[in-house]
Amino acid sequence: MIESLIALGAMLTLVFLRVPVAFAMALVGFIGLGLVRNWNSAYAMVGSVIYESGFQYLLSVLPLFILMGNFVTESRMSRELYAAAHAVLGHRRGGLAMSTIVACGGFGAICGSSLATAATMAKVAYPEMRRIGYSEKLAAGSIAAGGTLGILIPPSIIMVVYCLLTEQSIGKMFAAGVLPGLLAMACYMLAVAWVVRRDPAAGPKGERHTWPQIRHALSRVWAVLALIALLMGGIYVGMFTPAEAAGIGAFLGFLFACCRRTLSWRTFVNVVVESAKTTGMIFVVMIGALMLANFINFTSLPGDLLELVEHYQLSPLAVIFAICAIYIVLGCVLESMSMILLTVPVFYPLVQSLGFDLIWFGIIVVVVTELSFITPPFGMNVFVLRGLLPGVSTQTIFRGVMPFVVSDIGRLTILILFPTISLYLPRFVS
């Protein structure tokens, strides 16, 4: 265990010294294995990890889902999703903030990125909420919190990476994210209701839309909803594999952008290049994390953790809550992908040996990772909004997300205590 703790400490030190996370993990894993075993093994490990990461068929899911999300984002569907939610909920007190949550959920289901969801909705929803008279705290807080739905509601890039690390079914993982995603939206809307109940001026009512206006707004989003239903439904019933679904989604996303006449040759090139950059970043981080994980698994850390649990007779639930606390602390210094890739190979053998379902644990990991996007001092969604909304201070945004953080903690507790919420739908996936 000592070697593993030293390695983790060295990796965090390199991160604080501004060494890119991927290179910090790769360097520590390579040197650690070379010192503990031998340098020939370290060199062989580097070659095998890079080769297997580049040629694994299931990894084709990542660039294709990223490409689909970028095509749909380029079609400017975010405005229609927000308009539809606004038409239904905007007349309520706090309704525009609730509309933002719903629109973030819909957009995140296609985009799969929390940062992109928050950045996009900041441009769409924030000016409208401020025009109506919403407080800066509620307007910015609802966008930052809503953006976290991008990694929970399937298809999610984080979920795909988790399944690759733990050898779980991507289809079952996507199914497991549906009910927790709906629960997340409901909890966030309750948080908005609580805020406006305490301070009605924070979220005044908007204008009420007529039924023809509501039908018109909903008719503008049928195509994207059909795309989500086709992909998820096809995976659930076994019509096609997640990799095939990703390919179909990328092609339909391309057609969707073409039909909306938002895709020129220049934007097409930009979408492809941006997708390649994002995919490359994920692969580099994944390779670095796998190199570090290989070294840690070569040491006695996984077995030592289990012995520690047995020695102190800790209950399985206490172990899960302790792991969640570790994730919340790590979220202060690491971004979500690095955190998942670094910790999952260490924790999942322990969780599996305690008798927990790894699909359920994956949902818990994703939910607690969501917290890292909005918790101080380094909530990534908060700093994205700070850059897009220069008139709003970082302190104001953090104060605005606090009710949603409390909501997240309550939701995390519910999902831990009631695993059926996450495991009900996966039972129907072959």
N, C-alpha and C positions, 0 to 999 in steps of 0.2 A: 504493500500500500504506500510505503514511503516514496518509492520511485514515482508512482502515479501522482501523488500530491505535489512532489517537486516539479514534475512535468507541467501540471496544471498551473502552478505558481509561476513557472518560467514563461508559459504561454501568455498569461495575463500581464506579466511584466513587459513582454514584448509589445502587447497591444497598447499598454499605457505609453510606451516609447514610440507610438505611432507606426509600428510595423503593421502592414495590412494583416487582417485576421487570418486569411488563408495561408499566407506565407509563415506567420507565426506558428500556426498549428502544424504545418508541414515540416518546418525546421525542427521543432521540438520532437515530433514523432520520429523523424529520420535520425537525429542525433541520439535520442533516447534509445532507440532500438540498436543503433550501432554500438553504444556504450554497454548496454545491458547484455546483448547477445554477441553480435559481430557485425562488421561493416559489410560483408558480403550479403548477409541477410537484409540489412538496411537497403542496400542498392536493389536487391531483388524485390523487396516490398514496394519501393518507389515505382519500379517498372510495371509490376503487376497491378497496382492500384490505378495508375494512369491508363493502362491498357483496358482493364475491366470497366472502368468508368466511361471510357470513350466508346466501347463497343457493346455495352449492355442494351438490349432491345427496349426494355421498359423505360429507359431514360429518354427515349424519343418522345415520351409523353410531355416532358418539360418544355422543349422548344415549341412544340405544336400548340399547347395550351397558351403559352406566352404569345405566340403569333396570333392566335384567335383573339385574345384579349386586346392586343394592340390594334387589330383591324376594327373591332367593335368600338374601341375607344376613339379611333380616328373618325368613325361615323357619327360622333357626337350624340350618341344615344343617351348619355347622362342627362341631358336637358329634358328629353322626353320622359325619362323615368321620374325625374323630379317633378315635372309638370303633372304627371298622372297621380303621383302621391299627394301633391299639393291640392289637386282638384278634389280628392277624397277627404283629406284631413285638414286642409288649410284653414277651415272656418272655426276650428277648435282653439282654445287657449293653449299655446305651445304647439299648435298643429304644424307650423312650418318646420320646427325642430323635429317633430315626429316624422314629417314627410322626408326630411333629410335622412333620418335613420332608415326608413323603408327604401329610399332611393339608393342609399349606400349598400344595403343588402342586395338589391337587384343588380346594381352595377358591379359589386364585388363578386357576385356569382359568375360573372363573365370575365372580369379583369383578373381576379385571383391575387391581387396585390393590395395590401393595406395602404401603402404610401401613395400609389397611383389613385386609389379610390378617394383618399382624403384630399389629395391635390386637385383632382377633378371636381369634386363636390364643393371645394372652397370657392372655385370660380363660378359655380352655378348657384349654390344655395346662399352663401354668405351675403352677397349684395341684396338679395331679396329679403332676407330676414332683417337686415339692418334698415332697409327701406320701410318695412312695416313697423319698426320700433323695437325689435328684439335687443336685449342686452348683449354686449360683446361676449360676456362669459358664456351665456347659453348658446349663442350662435356658433362661436368657435369650438366650444366643448362638444356640442352635438356632432359637428363635422369630424373632429378628431376621434371621438369614440365610434361614430358610425364607420369610419374608415377601417377600423380593426376587423369589421365583418368580412373584409376581403380575403382573409386567410382561413375563415371558418366555414363559410357557405361554399359548398363544392360547385365547380371543380376548383381545388386549391393546390397551389404549387407546394406549399408546406406539407400538406397531407401526402402528396406524391413522394416527396423526399422521405418522410417518416416511414411510409410503406416500403420503400426501397431499402432503408436501413434495417427494418425489422422483419422483412420478408412477409408482409401481410398483404391481403387483397386490397387493391386500390378501389375496386368497385364497392366492397363492404365499407371501406373507410369513407368514401363519398356518401354512402347511404347513412352512415353513422353521424355525419355532420349536419344532416337536414334538420332534425328536431332540435338539437342544441343551437343551431343557427336561428331558428324561429324563436326559441326561448331567449336568445340574446337580443333580438329585435324587440321582443315584448318587454324585457327587463329595462332596456334603454328607454323605451317609450314611457315606462312607469317612472324612470328617473326624471324624464322631462316633466311628467305630470306632477311629481313631487316638487320640482324646482318652481314651477309656475303656481303651484298651490301656496308655497311660502312667499313668493313674490310675483303676483299677477302681472306686474308691469314688465317683467323679464321676457314674457312671451305673449303679447296681445293677440287677440283673434284676428284672422284675416278675412277676406271676403268669401261669402258662400257661393259655390258654383252650382249652376243649374244641372239637371240630369243630362241634357244634351251636351253641355260642356264637359261633364265627367265622361260620358261615353266617347266623345271625340278625343279626349286626352288618353283614355285607355286604349283606344284604337291605334294610337301612334306607337304603342309598345308591344303589340301582339307578336311581332316578328321575333324580337329578342327573347320574349318569354317562351315562344315556341322553340327557339334554338336551345334554351336551357332544358326545357322539357324533353326534347328529342335526345340530347346527349345523356342526361341523367337517366331517363327512362330506358334508353337503349342499353346502357350499362347494367341497370338493375335487372332487366328481363333477360339479359344474356344475348342480346341481338348482336352486340359487338364488344370487343375488349376496350379497356381504357385507352390503349394506344391508338386503336382504330377510331374511337370517339374523338380523340384529340385531332387526328387528321381530318375527319369530317368537319369538326368544329372550325378548324383553321380555314378550310375551303369555303364553308358557309359564311364565316366571318368576312372573308375576302369578297364573296358575292354580295353580302349585305352592304359593305362599304361602297361597292361599285353601284349598286342599285340606288343608294342614297346620294350618289354623285359627289362623294367627299374624297374620292381616291384618285389623285393624279399620279403621273409617273414619279414625280418628286416625292410625294407623300408615301407612295408604295415603297420606294427605296429607303426612305426614312424608317418606315415600319419594320422592314426586314433587317436593317442595320441595328435598330434599337432592340429588336428581338434577339439578334445574334449577340449583342453586347450583354444583355441580361442573362441569356443562356450561358455565355462564357463565364460570367461572374459566378453564377451558381455552380458550374462545373469546377471552377478553380477552388472555390470554398469547399465543395464536396470532397475533392481530392485531398486537400489539406486536412480536413476533418477526419477522413478515413485513415490517413497516415498516422494521425495522432491516436485515433481509436484503436488501430492495430497494435500500437505500442502499449496502450493502456490495458488492452485485453491480454497482451502477452504477460503483463505483470499480474499480481494477485488481487488487484482492486475489486473486480466483480465478486470473487469468492469472499474476500475480506468484508465487503459490505453485508453479505448475507450472514456471515458469522457474527458480525456486530449486532445485527438485528436479533439473531437467535440468543446471543449472550445477554443482551439487556431485555429480552422478552418483549420487544416492542410489538404492538398490534399492527396488522397490515395497514389499517387506515392511518395510523400515526406515521408510518413510513411514507405514505402517499402525501400527507399534508407537509411532511418535512421536505420531500422532493419539490413540492409546489413552492415552498418558501425559498428553496435554493434557486429555483427558476426566477422568482421575483427579484432576488438579489442580483443574479447574473444579468437580468434584463436592464439593470442600471448601467452596464458597461458593454454589453454585446447586443448586436442586432439579431433579429429573430432567426434567420437562416443559420448563422454561425452558432447560435445557442442550441438549436435543434441538432445540428450535425455534431457538435461537441459532446452533448450530454446524453442523447438517446442511446448510443452504443454502450454507455456506462450503466445507465439506469434500467434499460429494458430487460436484461437478464435477471436482475434482482426482482423487478416487478412480476415477471413471468414465474419465477420460482415461488413467489408469494401467492400464486394462484389467480392473479388478476388477468382479465382479458386484455390483450395488447391493442385491440381496436379501441376499447374504452379508454385505455391509457393514452392512446394517441389523441383522442378528443380532449382529454385533460391537459395534455402538453400544449395543444394548439390554443386552448382557452387561456391557460396561464401565460402563454407567449403573447397573446393579445394584450394582456396587461402591460407588458414591457413597452408597448407602443405609446402608452399615454401616461405612464407613471414617471415622476421626477426621479433623478435629475436629467435623464437623457431619453425621454419619450420621443421616438422618431417622428410620429405623427404631429406632435406638438411643434417640433422644429421645422417640419415641412410647412405647417400653417404659418409659423412665424415669418418664414421667408416669403410666403405668398400674400400675407396680410401685414404689411409693414407698420400699419397704424395700431396694431394690437400687440401688447407686450406679452412676453413669455409667461410672466406671472399671472396675467389675466387668463391666458389659455389653460394653464395648470389649474387655476381655481375653477375654471369652467368644467374641467373634466373630472373633478373630484366626486360629484354625485354618480358619475358613470363608473368610476373606479370602485366605489362602494357597491354598485349594482353588479359589477363583474365579480367581486369577491363573493357576494351572495349567490350568484349564478354558479360559480365554481364549486361552492359548497354543495349546492343542490345536485350538480352532476356527479360529484364524488359519492354522495350519500345514496343517490338513486341511479345506479348504472343502467337501469332499464331504458332510461330516456335516450341514451346513446346506442344501446344494443338492440332496440326493438326492430328498426328497419333493416339492419344487416342480416337478420334471420331470413329475410325473403330474397336475398341476393345469392345466386348460385356461385 
